[in-house]
Amino acid sequence: MARGKQITKQITKTTSECLEIFLKHCQTKNLSKPTLKTYRLECNSFNEWYGEEQSIYDVSAETIEEYISFLQEKEISQTYIATKIRQLRAFLYFCMEREYLKRFSIKIPKADEVIKEPYTQAELEKLIRKPKTSNWVEWRNWAMVNYFLATGNRLATVVNIKIEDIDFYTNLIKLTTLKNRKQQYIPMSSGLKDVLRTYLDLWEHTDNDYLFPEYEGKQLSTSGAQCSIRKYNLDRGVTKTSIHLFRHTYAKHYILAGGQASYLQRLLGHSTITMTNHYVNLYSTDLQTNYDKFNPLDNLARAIGE
C-alpha cells in the first residue's frame, strides 16, 4: 500500500523569533518589568553572538560551552557569567519545551563567591549625620540613606513608596512593590520615624506624593536614585556608593546584634530561608528578638547622639 508524503525537514524558528515568543510567555505569567528587561538583555547578548537570524534548532550543549568561553575571554567576572547563563537557560529550556530545539542539559558555571564588604561604622556615621544645608535634595538623600540602613529594602521597592504608606501611629510601613510581587508591612523603628518626620516637615506634600520624589515631584527613577546616592556618599568622603550594599549592611548589623534569622527573612522579603541563612553563616551570633535594639540606624544614631 502506497504511503502518503511526509514532512522530513525540521520546521525551525530563528533565535530572535523564539526570544519574542518567550518574552510574551513571561508577560502572561505576570513577571516584573525588571525581570523581563533582564531576560531580554541577557538573551539578546547570546543571540547577537550566535546570530539573530540563525535557526535555534542547531543550538547545543557545545554551543553553550563556546559561548561561555567567549564570555571568559572578554574577562567578564565568573559571577556575572553565571548570571547570564542562568537567564539564557530559562529561555532555552522554554524553547526545548516548545520543541524548537532538542533537549540537552545546561550547567551553570561555578563562580567563587565574592563577599561584599558592608559599610563600616565610620562610613555610616558620616552618611547618617543631618545635613547642614537648606538644599532639599541633600535632605532627601540623607533621609533615603537612613531609610535604606533602617530597613534593608531594595531600591525598586523604595522608589515606589508613597507618603500614605507610612503609618506614624502604628509604626508600620506598607511595601507595595516587592520582588515576589506581594505586598508586605514592615515595622518602622523609632530612629527612622524621627528621621522621616524631620524630612517630611521640610516640604509641602500630600499623602499621594512619593516619599522620595525628584525635586519637581515626579517619581524618582532607580538610575536617578543611584546617581544621587553616589554623589551624596562621595561628597561625604565615602568611596562606597552601592545602594544595595545598605541591604547587606542591614543584615550584618541585625545578625551581629542577635536578631532572629526567621524574622530577618520576613523583614528582607526573602521567599526562602536560603539567602537569609547566607547572612547568618557570615555573621551569626546568639539570636534574640528586640527590633529597636537590633536596628542599625538606631544603634548608630545613639552612638553619635543624633
Buried (B, 14 or more C-beta within 10 A) or exposed (E): EEEEEEEEEEEBBBBBBBBEBBBEBBEEEEBBEEBBEBBBEBBBBBBEBBEBEBBBBBBEEEBBEEBBEBBEEEEBEBEEBBBBBBBBBBBBBBBBEBEBBEEBEBEBBEEEEEEEEBBEEEBBBBBBBBBEEEEEBBBBBBBBBBBBBBBBBBBBBBBBBBBEBBEEEEBEBBBEBBBEEEEBEBBBBBBBBBBBEBBBEEEEBEEEBBBBBBEEEEEBEBEEBBEBBBBBBEEBEBEBBBBEBBBBBBBBBBBBBBBBBEBBBEBBBBEEEEBBBBBBEBBEEEBEEEBEEBBBBBBBBEEEEB
